[in-house]
Amino acid sequence: MIEEIFKNGKFLSSSDLTFKFIQGTSPILRRISFIAPKAVAKSSVKRNLLRRRGYAALKKHLGKFPASIIGAFVFKRYQQDISIIENEIENILNKIN
């Protein structure tokens, strides 16, 4: 599924995140993941921490995404502050809707 998102999907960017997505066929399915590349953080511990922070920030806004969206947030740089990640997600969400 990730390959299809990167090949055929649309994307929206902000200063710290890029959201690549496609519209799914099922009206109930909503799948969103986070990707932290090695270029952002060399240590796997830091990459996993970044992904966990992303999921924590996404919890507040998950219901606002369209029901059939399948996508992935890709971090552009390391961000320690979860409130900044929340703001980035909200900015991208406003561009979608």
Rosetta constraint file for C-alpha pairs under 8 A:
AtomPair CA 1 CA 5 HARMONIC 6.42 0.50
AtomPair CA 2 CA 6 HARMONIC 6.30 0.50
AtomPair CA 2 CA 71 HARMONIC 7.97 0.50
AtomPair CA 2 CA 72 HARMONIC 7.89 0.50
AtomPair CA 3 CA 7 HARMONIC 6.08 0.50
AtomPair CA 4 CA 8 HARMONIC 5.69 0.50
AtomPair CA 4 CA 9 HARMONIC 6.98 0.50
AtomPair CA 5 CA 9 HARMONIC 4.60 0.50
AtomPair CA 5 CA 10 HARMONIC 7.81 0.50
AtomPair CA 5 CA 20 HARMONIC 6.48 0.50
AtomPair CA 5 CA 21 HARMONIC 5.70 0.50
AtomPair CA 5 CA 22 HARMONIC 6.01 0.50
AtomPair CA 5 CA 70 HARMONIC 7.81 0.50
AtomPair CA 5 CA 71 HARMONIC 6.74 0.50
AtomPair CA 6 CA 20 HARMONIC 6.81 0.50
AtomPair CA 6 CA 21 HARMONIC 7.95 0.50
AtomPair CA 8 CA 22 HARMONIC 7.48 0.50
AtomPair CA 9 CA 20 HARMONIC 6.11 0.50
AtomPair CA 9 CA 21 HARMONIC 5.11 0.50
AtomPair CA 9 CA 22 HARMONIC 4.88 0.50
AtomPair CA 10 CA 20 HARMONIC 5.68 0.50
AtomPair CA 10 CA 21 HARMONIC 5.52 0.50
AtomPair CA 10 CA 22 HARMONIC 6.42 0.50
AtomPair CA 11 CA 18 HARMONIC 6.82 0.50
AtomPair CA 11 CA 19 HARMONIC 5.40 0.50
AtomPair CA 11 CA 20 HARMONIC 4.24 0.50
AtomPair CA 11 CA 21 HARMONIC 6.22 0.50
AtomPair CA 12 CA 18 HARMONIC 5.75 0.50
AtomPair CA 12 CA 19 HARMONIC 5.18 0.50
AtomPair CA 12 CA 20 HARMONIC 6.58 0.50
AtomPair CA 12 CA 92 HARMONIC 6.64 0.50
AtomPair CA 12 CA 95 HARMONIC 7.73 0.50
AtomPair CA 13 CA 17 HARMONIC 6.06 0.50
AtomPair CA 13 CA 18 HARMONIC 4.35 0.50
AtomPair CA 13 CA 19 HARMONIC 6.27 0.50
AtomPair CA 13 CA 92 HARMONIC 7.19 0.50
AtomPair CA 14 CA 18 HARMONIC 6.17 0.50
AtomPair CA 14 CA 88 HARMONIC 6.48 0.50
AtomPair CA 14 CA 91 HARMONIC 7.59 0.50
AtomPair CA 14 CA 92 HARMONIC 7.04 0.50
AtomPair CA 15 CA 76 HARMONIC 7.62 0.50
AtomPair CA 15 CA 88 HARMONIC 7.67 0.50
AtomPair CA 16 CA 75 HARMONIC 5.99 0.50
AtomPair CA 16 CA 76 HARMONIC 5.11 0.50
AtomPair CA 16 CA 77 HARMONIC 5.86 0.50
AtomPair CA 16 CA 78 HARMONIC 7.95 0.50
AtomPair CA 16 CA 79 HARMONIC 7.58 0.50
AtomPair CA 16 CA 85 HARMONIC 7.73 0.50
AtomPair CA 16 CA 88 HARMONIC 7.09 0.50
AtomPair CA 17 CA 73 HARMONIC 6.29 0.50
AtomPair CA 17 CA 74 HARMONIC 5.59 0.50
AtomPair CA 17 CA 75 HARMONIC 4.71 0.50
AtomPair CA 17 CA 76 HARMONIC 5.52 0.50
AtomPair CA 17 CA 77 HARMONIC 7.88 0.50
AtomPair CA 17 CA 88 HARMONIC 6.83 0.50
AtomPair CA 17 CA 89 HARMONIC 7.93 0.50
AtomPair CA 18 CA 73 HARMONIC 5.58 0.50
AtomPair CA 18 CA 74 HARMONIC 5.11 0.50
AtomPair CA 18 CA 75 HARMONIC 6.53 0.50
AtomPair CA 18 CA 76 HARMONIC 7.11 0.50
AtomPair CA 19 CA 71 HARMONIC 6.82 0.50
AtomPair CA 19 CA 72 HARMONIC 5.71 0.50
AtomPair CA 19 CA 73 HARMONIC 4.46 0.50
AtomPair CA 19 CA 74 HARMONIC 6.31 0.50
AtomPair CA 19 CA 92 HARMONIC 7.44 0.50
AtomPair CA 20 CA 71 HARMONIC 5.47 0.50
AtomPair CA 20 CA 72 HARMONIC 5.45 0.50
AtomPair CA 20 CA 73 HARMONIC 6.50 0.50
AtomPair CA 20 CA 74 HARMONIC 7.80 0.50
AtomPair CA 21 CA 69 HARMONIC 6.83 0.50
AtomPair CA 21 CA 70 HARMONIC 5.58 0.50
AtomPair CA 21 CA 71 HARMONIC 3.92 0.50
AtomPair CA 21 CA 72 HARMONIC 6.43 0.50
AtomPair CA 22 CA 69 HARMONIC 6.06 0.50
AtomPair CA 22 CA 70 HARMONIC 5.50 0.50
AtomPair CA 22 CA 71 HARMONIC 6.31 0.50
AtomPair CA 23 CA 68 HARMONIC 5.71 0.50
AtomPair CA 23 CA 69 HARMONIC 4.72 0.50
AtomPair CA 23 CA 70 HARMONIC 6.18 0.50
AtomPair CA 24 CA 29 HARMONIC 7.24 0.50
AtomPair CA 24 CA 68 HARMONIC 4.86 0.50
AtomPair CA 24 CA 69 HARMONIC 5.55 0.50
AtomPair CA 24 CA 70 HARMONIC 6.14 0.50
AtomPair CA 25 CA 68 HARMONIC 6.49 0.50
AtomPair CA 26 CA 68 HARMONIC 5.81 0.50
AtomPair CA 27 CA 67 HARMONIC 5.69 0.50
AtomPair CA 27 CA 68 HARMONIC 4.91 0.50
AtomPair CA 28 CA 67 HARMONIC 5.47 0.50
AtomPair CA 28 CA 68 HARMONIC 5.94 0.50
AtomPair CA 29 CA 67 HARMONIC 6.11 0.50
AtomPair CA 29 CA 68 HARMONIC 5.08 0.50
AtomPair CA 29 CA 69 HARMONIC 7.03 0.50
AtomPair CA 29 CA 70 HARMONIC 7.74 0.50
AtomPair CA 30 CA 65 HARMONIC 7.96 0.50
AtomPair CA 30 CA 66 HARMONIC 7.53 0.50
AtomPair CA 30 CA 67 HARMONIC 5.41 0.50
AtomPair CA 30 CA 68 HARMONIC 5.30 0.50
AtomPair CA 30 CA 69 HARMONIC 5.18 0.50
AtomPair CA 30 CA 70 HARMONIC 5.85 0.50
AtomPair CA 31 CA 69 HARMONIC 6.54 0.50
AtomPair CA 31 CA 70 HARMONIC 4.77 0.50
AtomPair CA 31 CA 71 HARMONIC 6.38 0.50
AtomPair CA 32 CA 69 HARMONIC 7.73 0.50
AtomPair CA 32 CA 70 HARMONIC 5.77 0.50
AtomPair CA 32 CA 71 HARMONIC 4.85 0.50
AtomPair CA 32 CA 72 HARMONIC 5.38 0.50
AtomPair CA 32 CA 73 HARMONIC 7.46 0.50
AtomPair CA 33 CA 55 HARMONIC 7.74 0.50
AtomPair CA 33 CA 71 HARMONIC 6.53 0.50
AtomPair CA 33 CA 72 HARMONIC 4.66 0.50
AtomPair CA 33 CA 73 HARMONIC 6.20 0.50
AtomPair CA 34 CA 51 HARMONIC 5.70 0.50
AtomPair CA 34 CA 54 HARMONIC 6.69 0.50
AtomPair CA 34 CA 55 HARMONIC 7.34 0.50
AtomPair CA 34 CA 72 HARMONIC 5.41 0.50
AtomPair CA 34 CA 73 HARMONIC 4.72 0.50
AtomPair CA 34 CA 74 HARMONIC 5.94 0.50
AtomPair CA 34 CA 75 HARMONIC 7.68 0.50
AtomPair CA 35 CA 51 HARMONIC 6.75 0.50
AtomPair CA 35 CA 72 HARMONIC 6.82 0.50
AtomPair CA 35 CA 73 HARMONIC 6.08 0.50
AtomPair CA 35 CA 74 HARMONIC 4.74 0.50
AtomPair CA 35 CA 75 HARMONIC 6.39 0.50
AtomPair CA 36 CA 40 HARMONIC 6.56 0.50
AtomPair CA 36 CA 41 HARMONIC 7.53 0.50
AtomPair CA 36 CA 47 HARMONIC 5.50 0.50
AtomPair CA 36 CA 48 HARMONIC 7.64 0.50
AtomPair CA 36 CA 50 HARMONIC 6.94 0.50
AtomPair CA 36 CA 51 HARMONIC 6.51 0.50
AtomPair CA 36 CA 74 HARMONIC 6.08 0.50
AtomPair CA 36 CA 75 HARMONIC 5.38 0.50
AtomPair CA 36 CA 76 HARMONIC 8.00 0.50
AtomPair CA 37 CA 41 HARMONIC 6.96 0.50
AtomPair CA 37 CA 47 HARMONIC 7.39 0.50
AtomPair CA 37 CA 74 HARMONIC 7.66 0.50
AtomPair CA 37 CA 75 HARMONIC 7.18 0.50
AtomPair CA 38 CA 42 HARMONIC 5.06 0.50
AtomPair CA 38 CA 43 HARMONIC 7.65 0.50
AtomPair CA 38 CA 47 HARMONIC 7.54 0.50
AtomPair CA 40 CA 47 HARMONIC 7.73 0.50
AtomPair CA 40 CA 75 HARMONIC 7.16 0.50
AtomPair CA 40 CA 76 HARMONIC 6.48 0.50
AtomPair CA 40 CA 77 HARMONIC 4.98 0.50
AtomPair CA 40 CA 78 HARMONIC 5.61 0.50
AtomPair CA 41 CA 46 HARMONIC 6.17 0.50
AtomPair CA 41 CA 47 HARMONIC 5.80 0.50
AtomPair CA 41 CA 77 HARMONIC 7.89 0.50
AtomPair CA 41 CA 78 HARMONIC 6.57 0.50
AtomPair CA 42 CA 46 HARMONIC 7.59 0.50
AtomPair CA 42 CA 47 HARMONIC 7.56 0.50
AtomPair CA 43 CA 47 HARMONIC 6.42 0.50
AtomPair CA 44 CA 48 HARMONIC 6.02 0.50
AtomPair CA 45 CA 49 HARMONIC 6.14 0.50
AtomPair CA 46 CA 50 HARMONIC 6.08 0.50
AtomPair CA 47 CA 51 HARMONIC 6.29 0.50
AtomPair CA 48 CA 52 HARMONIC 6.18 0.50
AtomPair CA 49 CA 53 HARMONIC 6.18 0.50
AtomPair CA 50 CA 54 HARMONIC 6.23 0.50
AtomPair CA 50 CA 78 HARMONIC 7.32 0.50
AtomPair CA 50 CA 79 HARMONIC 7.30 0.50
AtomPair CA 50 CA 80 HARMONIC 7.55 0.50
AtomPair CA 51 CA 55 HARMONIC 6.33 0.50
AtomPair CA 52 CA 56 HARMONIC 6.19 0.50
AtomPair CA 53 CA 57 HARMONIC 6.16 0.50
AtomPair CA 53 CA 82 HARMONIC 6.15 0.50
AtomPair CA 53 CA 85 HARMONIC 7.95 0.50
AtomPair CA 54 CA 58 HARMONIC 6.09 0.50
AtomPair CA 54 CA 82 HARMONIC 7.47 0.50
AtomPair CA 54 CA 85 HARMONIC 6.68 0.50
AtomPair CA 54 CA 86 HARMONIC 7.92 0.50
AtomPair CA 55 CA 59 HARMONIC 6.35 0.50
AtomPair CA 56 CA 60 HARMONIC 7.86 0.50
AtomPair CA 57 CA 61 HARMONIC 7.67 0.50
AtomPair CA 57 CA 82 HARMONIC 6.42 0.50
AtomPair CA 57 CA 83 HARMONIC 7.48 0.50
AtomPair CA 57 CA 85 HARMONIC 6.48 0.50
AtomPair CA 57 CA 86 HARMONIC 5.04 0.50
AtomPair CA 57 CA 89 HARMONIC 7.84 0.50
AtomPair CA 58 CA 62 HARMONIC 5.73 0.50
AtomPair CA 58 CA 86 HARMONIC 6.91 0.50
AtomPair CA 58 CA 89 HARMONIC 7.11 0.50
AtomPair CA 61 CA 65 HARMONIC 7.17 0.50
AtomPair CA 61 CA 89 HARMONIC 7.76 0.50
AtomPair CA 61 CA 90 HARMONIC 7.22 0.50
AtomPair CA 64 CA 93 HARMONIC 7.63 0.50
AtomPair CA 65 CA 69 HARMONIC 7.24 0.50
AtomPair CA 65 CA 93 HARMONIC 6.82 0.50
AtomPair CA 79 CA 84 HARMONIC 7.74 0.50
AtomPair CA 79 CA 85 HARMONIC 7.36 0.50
AtomPair CA 81 CA 85 HARMONIC 6.80 0.50
AtomPair CA 82 CA 86 HARMONIC 6.23 0.50
AtomPair CA 83 CA 87 HARMONIC 6.25 0.50
AtomPair CA 84 CA 88 HARMONIC 6.24 0.50
AtomPair CA 85 CA 89 HARMONIC 6.25 0.50
AtomPair CA 86 CA 90 HARMONIC 6.16 0.50
AtomPair CA 87 CA 91 HARMONIC 6.11 0.50
AtomPair CA 88 CA 92 HARMONIC 6.28 0.50
AtomPair CA 89 CA 93 HARMONIC 6.05 0.50
AtomPair CA 90 CA 94 HARMONIC 6.18 0.50
AtomPair CA 91 CA 95 HARMONIC 6.53 0.50
AtomPair CA 92 CA 96 HARMONIC 6.46 0.50
AtomPair CA 93 CA 97 HARMONIC 6.39 0.50
